[in-house]
Amino acid sequence: MLISTVVDVSGILADPLRFRIVDLLANEELCTCHLVELTGAKQPTISHHLKVLRDAGIVSSEPVGRNTYYRLRAEALQSYALMVSEIADRAAGATRDRLPCL
């Protein structure tokens, strides 16, 4: 399943641990054991968050022996960043005019 809206990504990345996992995966592929060590979270918690990220299309996984390595899908975040950037650009160019209240 791929991400369909900005709200989906915003909600997913709003969780501090998921955001940390995404940040770590931006540097390199990591397995669950690495993420447990780097975040201090318990393995079931990391696995849950990786499932959420994988189901959303933000990360992909690849089995390597007894481990599964996770990789950030840059295109998923680039689409999100573009949408947020477009909103920021509109806000930067917005007029100071106010609509009258009804």
PyMOL commands that set and color helices and strands:
alter all, ss='L'
color gray80, all
select helices_A, chain A and resi 6-13+16-25+32-39+43-55+74-92
alter helices_A, ss='H'
color red, helices_A
select strands_A, chain A and resi 30-31+59-64+67-72
alter strands_A, ss='S'
color yellow, strands_A
deselect
rebuild
show_as cartoon
